[in-house]
């Protein structure tokens, strides 16, 4: 059902565009065509083989004889004798080939038609070659002087052939020596003529200008394309699964349906080739061929996209093997460039298949260049932002950055935007234009990662243990595999409200945040183990209420040196003596 819906949608959309475009072109270009032909009549001479009805007929017959002999270029010469101006350019090539063979068959089955029987020159604008019941077969003189088989005559060829075939079959029933239809090269006849000779009479009536046997053929071709698509998709999926079992690990991550578009391409190709064999009327052939060509082009682009994904998977795996992150950033860029190239090539292929006027499109873009430039201002700024990121390299894929209060890890860098994975696992898309003026704090480019903290000890910790614990922490820094050894500070730093505070100011030499966390984890565990071994305890905010019974007879050793009632000057002298004693012991 999916295929028929898609086909119907393509048919209607294409017909709408084609009819609209054709009406505009035909309506506006008649004067231009007349002018061009008038100019050609003045500047370019009429080809010798088209100067008269006699020469045109002789040129056609000679070209068809050369075609039967194997000269493929002769078909173009034969088509030059036909007035195909009324045939849509999308099907002109296919229609011209069929008309040439049908005309040859009609001429071969019409008696007394020899080029030498025609006059060498003719003054009127028309010359009737033969008058059939379905219409006359005649030449028409063009405005540039060429004599061509008139397009009205070409339109009646199918009906003339049907009548000739019926007459020959009637005669063959009474006279066995009469062949059903005479042709000097039956193997070169279009397939629809061969089929029409063999189908029963009840399949020859028409519905909407299409014979019954042609309707059945269309149904069979569509069905054959769908079956080929499903079969190819199944075979390709199984083949990819088998291949992935023996392929490199980076190919195993790809979907088993990566070659699925090849099935659609096969289906479109079967439709494209099959419809050309049926000899359908121009309008019907135009609709169906445009749909088939359009689907073939889209499936080709899709197939190329999947091949680019295969190439990208290979390069991503190779980039992971290197230490630099530049190639990790360039691989998505190369993938995007290849997909843009594939898209452009696919558009050109579709435009060429549909005979679109690329020059007219480009001219339209030129006329709307100013509007396009204004509309593309943001896109150009984003592109310059991407170039800035690529050349200045303020960050790479995988870096931890802070930009405009946005913090996270760079996931991808594209032409238009940069994607950042935040630490709460959302993805923020930043236009590259902001990279030109924004301040980027690249946390991932730090050589050292600082740890600044305070270790709080209880107030009952002896001074010598505080000093010993600080020295033990310094030794932990010296022994740690990822700390900076030439610059760190660990000292007793403050008397806090409920603790004796030791400041720890050290640096870790690690490339990533995850390794920094691991290094912190190891250092903090070592500091805790050292505290247990040194007999020091960590403080926390508390208030302690002491109940103490005062012994009036108890004396402090300093009471002998500093009795009650001593003067301030005497107290200062005693304190200086004690300080000198303390410092003298360290010396």
N, C-alpha and C positions, 0 to 999 in steps of 0.2 A: 504493500500500500504506500509505503514511504516513497518508492521510486516513481510511482504514477503521480503522486501529489507533486513531487519535485518537478517531474517532467511537465505536467500541466501548468505549474506556476511559471516555469521558464518559458513555456510556449506563449502564454498570455502576455507576460511582461515583455518578451522579445518582439512579439507582433505589434504591441502598442508602440514600442520605441521605433521599430522598423517602419511602421506605417506613418508615424508622425514625421520621422526623418525623411522618408521617401517622398511624402507629400510636399515637404518644404523644398527638398532638392529639385523635384520635378517642376514644382511651381515657380521656383526662382531661377532655375538654371536653363530654361528653354531658350531665353534670349542669349545667355552666355554661350550655349552650345551652338546656336545659330551663328553667333559672331565668330566663334572659333572656327567653325567649319567654313565660313565665308573667307576668313583670313587664310585658312589652309588652301582653299580653292585658288587663292591668288598666289600664295607663296610656294605651296607644295604641289607638285604635279600629281595627276591621277595615276595610280599604279597601272602598268600596261595590262595586267591580267584582269582589270576591272573596268575597262573603258567602254565595254559594250556587253549586252546580254550574252552574245556568243562567247566572248572571251571569259566572262564570269563563269558560265557553265563549264567551259573547257578547263578553267583553273580549278574549279571544284572537283571535277572528275579526275583530273591529274593528281590533285592532292590526296584524294581518297585512295587512288591506286598506289601512290607512294606509301600511304599509311598501311595499307594491306600488305605491302612488301616489307614492312618493319620500320619505316621512318616515322618515329614518334613526333618529330617536329612538324610533320605534314598536317597534323590535326589543326594546329594554329593557322596554317595557310587555308585550310578548308573553312574554318570558322570566320576568316576574314571575308568570305563571300556571302555570309549571312548577316542580316540586319538584326543584331541582338540588343539594340538600344533600349527596347522595351522590357528586356529581361533584367531582373534585379541582379546587381553585381555580386550579391552573396551566393547566388546559384548559377551565375552566368557560365562559369567553366563547366560545371556538370551538365547544365542544360544544353550548352553549345555542342558538347560531345554527342549527346543523345540525338539532337536535331540533325547533326551531320549524318549520322548513320541512318536515321529514319528517312532523310531526304534521299540518300543514295538508294535505299531500298525502294522508295516510291519511284524514282527515276528508272531503276532496273526493271520494274514491273509495269512501266508505262510504255506502250509501243510508240515507235516513230519519234523518239526523242534523241537526236544526235546534234552535237554542237554545229556540225557543218550545215545543218538544215536551217539554222538561225541566220538572220541577216547580219552582216558584219557591222552595221551601224543602225541606230534607231533614233529618230528625232523626238518622239514623245517621251514623257517621263515614266511611262510604264510599258512593259512588254509581257504579254501573257504567254506562258510556256505551254500550259495545258489547263483546260477547264474541266474540273471534276464536279460531281454532284454536291460534294461537301464544300466546295469553294475552288477558286482558281489558284493555280500555282504560277506566280508571275514575278518579274523583276521590277524593282523601283529605283529610279535614279535619285541619288542623294544630292544634297545641296552642294557638296564638294565635287560632284561629277562622277562618283563611283556608282556602278550598277551592282546592286545586291539583291539576293532573294528577299522579298518583302516580308516584314514580320507578321503581316496578316496571313500570308501563305504558310509560314512556319507554324502558326497556331493551329492550322487545319491538318497538319501532317498526320497526327494521331488518328483523326477521324478517317482520313484518306486510307491510311494503312489498314484500319479495321475493315473498311469496305472492300479493299483489295483482297484482304485475307478471306473475307466471307465469300467473295466471288470465286476465288481460287479453290476454296474448299468445296463449294457447290459444283464447280466443274470437275474437281477430282473425284467426287462421288459418282459421276456419270462416265468420266474418262480417266482410267487409271494412269494414263501417261502424263497427266497434268500434275505438277507438284503443288502442294498447298501454298507455298509462297517462295518465289525465286529470290535468291541472294547469291552474289558472286563470292561472298566471304561470310558464310553463316557463323563461323567461329568468332567473328568480330562484331556480330550484331549485339546491341545492348541486351542485357539479360531480360528486361521487361518485354522485349519483342519475342525472345525465345520462349519465355513463359507463356505469353498471351497466345502463342500458336498452339500450345499444348493443353491449356486449361479448357475445361468444358464450357459450353456456351452459357450455362446458367450462372457462371461466375463472372461473365463479361459485362453485364449491365452495371451502371454507375449509381453511386449514392454520393451526393455533394461533389460531383465531378471526379470521384475516385471509384474505380471498379471494385467489385466485391472481392476479387482475388487479391487486389492491392490492400484492401482493409485487413484481410486475413494475414497477408504477408507482414504488414505493420505490426499486428498483434504477435506474430511469431518472432519477429526481430526483437521487439521489446522483451518478450518472454525469454528469448535466448540470451539477451544482454543481462537480464536480472539473474538468470541461472549461472551464467559465467561469473558474474560478480560474487555471488554467494560461494560458488565453488572455489574461486580464486582466493577469496578472503579466508575460507577454511584451510586451504592448503598452505597459504602463506603464514597463517597464525600457527599451525602445527609446525611448520618448518622453522619459524623463528624460535619457538619453544625448544625444539631439538637443538638448534644452533646455540641458544643461550646456555645450555647445559655444558657445552665445551668451550664457550667463548670466555673472554676476559671478564673479570668481575664487574667492570664499569658498564659492560653491555647487558648484564643481567638485570640492571635496574630499569631498563627500557621496557615499555609496554609490549606485550606480544602482538598487539594490533598495529605496530608501527608501520607495517607495509600495507595496511588496509586500503589506502587510496589507489593502489595498483589495481584492485578489483573494480573500483569505480571507473578508472581509466580504461580498463578492458571493456566494461559495459558501454561506455560512451563511444569507444572505437567501433564496436560491433554495430551500434546504432548508426554511427556516421557512415560506415561502409555499406551497411545493408540498405539504408534508405536511398542511397545513390543508385541502387540496382533496380528500383521499382518503377522508374519512369513516371513519377508523380507529377501532377500539375505544378506550375511554378509557385503558386501561392501556398499550397500545402507543403511542397518541398522546402520552401523558404522557412516556414515555421519550424518544421521538424529538424532541418539541418542546423539552423541557428541554435536551437535548444541543444542538439547533440554536440556541436562545436563548443558552445559555451560550457557545457558540463565537462567536456574533454579538457578544456583549458583550466578550469577550476581544479579538476582532479590532478592535472599535471602540476599545478602550483602546490597543491597539498602533498603530493608525492615528493616533490623537491624539498618541501619543508621538513618532511620526516627524514630525508637523507641528510639534511643539515643537522638535525638532532643527533643522528648517528655520528657525524663528524664532530659535533660539539662534545658528545660524551667521551670520545677518544681524547680530544684536546684537554678536557677538564681533568681526566685521569693523569695525563702527562704533566699538567700544571701542578697537581698535588705532590708530585715527586720532587719539585724544586723548592728551594728555601725562599726565594723571592715571591712576593705577593703581586708583583706587577702582571705576571702572566695570568693569575687568577682574575684580574680585572680585565685583561685583554680578551680572554676567551668569550665572555658574554658579548663583548663588542664585536668580535669576529662573527659570532653567531647572528647578531642583529644585522650586520652588514650583508652577510650571505642571504638572509631572508629578505632584506630589501631588494637585493639584486634579483632574487628569484621572483619576487612580486613584480618588479619592473619588467623582467623578461616575460613573465606570464601575461601581463597586461598587453605587451606588444604582440605576443602570440595570439591572444584572443582578438585584439584589434585587427591583426592581419587576417585571421580566419574569418572574421565578420566583415572584412573589407571596409573598415572604418577609415575615415580620412584623418590620419594623424596630423597632417599639416594644418587642417582646419582647426583641430583641437589646440595645437600649439599657437596658432594665430589668435584664437580666442583667449588663451592665457596671456598673450602679449597685450591684447586690448584691456584685459582686466588685471594687468600687472600691478598697478598701483593699489587696487583693492586687495589683491592677493598679498602684497607686501605688508599692508596694514594688518591684515588678518593673521599673517604669519609672524608678527613682531615677537610674540611670546615664544613661538617655536624657535626663532633665530636666537633669542636670548638664551633659551635652554641649550641650544647647540653650542653657543660660545661658552656657557657654563661648563658643559661637558668637556670642551677642549681645554678649559682652564684646569679642571680636575685631572685631565689626562697629562697635561704638560707640567703643571706645578706639583702635582701629586701631594695635595694636602692630606690625603688619606687614601687607603687601599681597602679592598674587600676584606672584611674580617676585623678591621680596626674598631676600637671603642672610641667614639667621638662625642663631643658635646657641641651642638650648633644651635644657636637661637633657643636656648633652654630645652632643646631636644637632645636626649642622651640615649645612646644605644650602640649596637654593632652594625656596621655597614654590611648589607646583604648583597646588593647589586648596584652597579652604576650603568645607567643607560643613556641614550641620546637625549631623552627628555627629562628624566628624573633620576633621583637616587633613593633607594629604599633602605630604611634603617629599622632594624628589629630592636624595639625597646626592651628594657629589663622586665617589663610586665607582659612581654611576649606579643605585643601588638606590632604592626608594621606601619610606619609613617613614610609617606612618599613626599619627598622634597623636590620641587622643580630645580633644575640645575642652574637656572638664572640666579637663584639666591646664593650660589656658591661664589659668585663674582665679588660680592661685597660683604658676605657674612664672615664673622669671626669663628674659625673652626678650632676647637680645642681637641687635639688628637691625643686622647689618653693612651691609645695603643702605641704611640711613638715614643713614649717615655723610656729612657734608658734605665732609670731607677724609679722604684715605686716606694713612697715614703710610708713609714709607720710611726705615728706619734701618739703616745698614750701615757697614762699615769698609773703606776702600781701603788696602791695605798696600803701601808702597813699599820698595824695597831700601835698605839702609843706606848705600850709596855715592851716594845721591841728594843733590846739593848743596842747601843750605838755600834758596837763592834760587829754585831750581826747585820745591821743595816749596811755597814761598809763592806762586809764580806759578801752580802747578797748582791750589791751593785757590781762588785768585781766578777762574781759568778755570771751575772747577765752579760757583762762585756765579753767574757770568754765564750759564752754561747754564740754571740755574734761572730766571733773569730772562727768558731768551728762550724758554723752553719754553711752549707754549700751554696746558698743563693743570697747571701747578704753582702753588702758593700763593706769592705774591710778597712778602707782608708778614711772613712768619715762616718762617725756615729757618736752619740752622746747618751750616757746613762749616769744620772747623778741623783742624790737626795736633793729635792728641789723645793719642798714647801711643807710648812706645818699647816695642815688643813684643819677644819673644824673638828673632825673626828678621826684623823689619820695622819700618818707621816708619809708624804707623797714622794715617790721616785719617778722622775721623768725618764721615759724611754724614747729616744729619737734615732731611728735607724732606717736603712734603705735596703730594699730587695732588688736584686738584679735579675729580673725575669721578663720574658717578652709578652706574656699574656696575663689577662686578669685571673684566669683559672689557676695558672701557676703561682700567681701572687697569693691567692687564697690558700693554696697548699703550703707555701712557704710560711705564711702567717700562722697557719694551723700548727705547723711543726714548732715554730719558735715559741708560741704561747704555751703549748704543752710542755716544752722544755723548761720554761720559766716557772710553771706550776710545780713540776717535779723538783726543781732546784729549791723552791721555797719550802717544800716538805723536808728535803734533806738538810737545809740550813736552820730549820726550826723557827721560821718566821711565818706569821699569819697575816692574811689580807684583812683589812678593816672594811667596815661598811658603816654607814651613818647610824650611830647609836648615842645614847646618853646614859652614863653610868652614875649611880648615886652611891657614894661611899659613907658608911657608918664607922667612925673611928673613935676609939677611946684614947684620949690624950694622957700620956704618962708625963707628969710634970718633972720627974727626975731624969727622963731620957734626954740625952744631949747629942747634937749633930757634930761631927768632927770639926766643922767650920766655926762652931761656937767659941772654941779656944782662940781662934785668930780674929774672929769678928764677934765680940760679945755684944749683948744688947746695949743700945744707947751709943754705939760708935758713930762717929761723924761720917758724912758722905765722902769726904776726901779719903778717910781711912778705908772705907768700904771699896772705893775705886782702886786703891793701892793693892788690897788683897785680891781683887778680881784680876788685876793685871798679872800678879804673881801666879795665880792659878792658870791663866791662859798661857803664860810662858811655859809653865810646866807641861801643859797638854801639847803645845806645839814643839817643845824641846824633845818630847818622846817620839814624835814623828820624824824629827831630823836624825 
